[in-house]
Amino acid sequence: MAPGRRNKKPEEASTSEEGALSRDANVITTIGGTGKHNTTTLTTTTTTTSVPDVTEMINQELSNTNLPGDMQALVTIIGKVIQTQFDTYFSKVDNLITTNNRQIDHMQTKINELENKIVNLETTIDDVDQYERRDTVIISGPSVPDESTNENPCDLIVNTIKHHLHVNMTHADINAAHRIGRKTQGKTRPIIVKLQNRIKKSELVHACITVKPQLYINESLTPKRREIYTVIRRIRTQHKHLFQQCHTSDGRIIVKLRNSTVKHTITNDQSLALFLDNHPIFKITAENMN
């Protein structure tokens, strides 16, 4: 969405977008807020086995006992036999621990690889889903007509756009349109519109910025990006003096801070985390939302 556009709160503008307008409505979401992926860590056992000196232990126990020479020799022999058995046993235990640690390290590597693949797959799915929405907008605001029985959403959109944005709109410009969200007493539901092309979408956005009607034109975002955009908008609410721009454009969330030439582009958990890491005050605000 271009800067200066009249935005409605994202929670209202993007209520449930089910239907024929989106192919991948069941996109995997991981924000949990902010879904983030939890890295699984396996614990490696590093205990070093200490082998007891059996002969020394026996001698200490019998230090106050006077044994005949042949008996003392027998005790010494028995101690050496036991010591040999202990050495063998503890050597096996150490080998088992070493083998176990290697297996754990190998499993940890595999888990990390699988988690990275999951992240990449989720990102790919989200990108595809967002691409499918490239020509789709959500129209809401006080100027949207109240819902009526047997209404024709296409007729409503064509008439509303012509009247409030002064843009030449025909039925041929609309691929599909319908109301979204639950019916609520005294509340007008937004209309999601899939246009035939992005040229008409850009025309509507430009007109909305220029005319500034009581009409809100919002891009249709994937569930993941809606969550991220909600986080960014809430952060901006608490730090308005630090934000210069906060809008969407072709499914990307664009943020520009005051006294900065950098435009941050946020599309997934990773880019959101990077943005928050670079601005600790925003990160603290985001953490307090949970």
DAMOMO-V955397 format. One record per pair of residues at least 24 apart in sequence whose ideal C-beta (glycine too) atoms are under 6 Angstrom apart, sorted by the first residue. I is the first residue (numbers start at 1). J is the second residue. Records with the same first field share a line. If there is no record, write none. Layout:
# DAMOMO-V955397
I=J ; J
This chain:
# DAMOMO-V955397
1=219 ; 247 ; 248
2=205 ; 209
3=245 ; 247
4=209
5=208 ; 209
6=216
8=140 ; 216
10=229 ; 230 ; 233
13=138 ; 140 ; 218
14=221 ; 226
15=180 ; 181
16=180 ; 181
17=180 ; 192 ; 220
20=176
21=136 ; 176 ; 192 ; 194
23=132
24=129
27=125 ; 126 ; 129 ; 222 ; 223
28=122
29=223 ; 224
31=227
33=290
34=231
35=269
36=269
40=111
42=104 ; 107 ; 108
44=101 ; 104
45=97
49=90 ; 93 ; 94
51=86 ; 87 ; 90
54=79 ; 82 ; 83 ; 86
55=79 ; 83
123=268
126=222 ; 224
129=222
130=222 ; 251
133=220
135=194 ; 195 ; 198 ; 201
136=194 ; 220
137=193 ; 201 ; 217
138=190 ; 192 ; 218 ; 220
139=191
140=190 ; 216
141=214 ; 215 ; 216
142=214
143=213 ; 214 ; 215
144=188
146=188
147=189
153=177 ; 178 ; 191
157=193
164=213 ; 215
165=207 ; 211
167=203 ; 207
173=200
219=248
228=272
229=253
231=286
235=282 ; 285
238=285
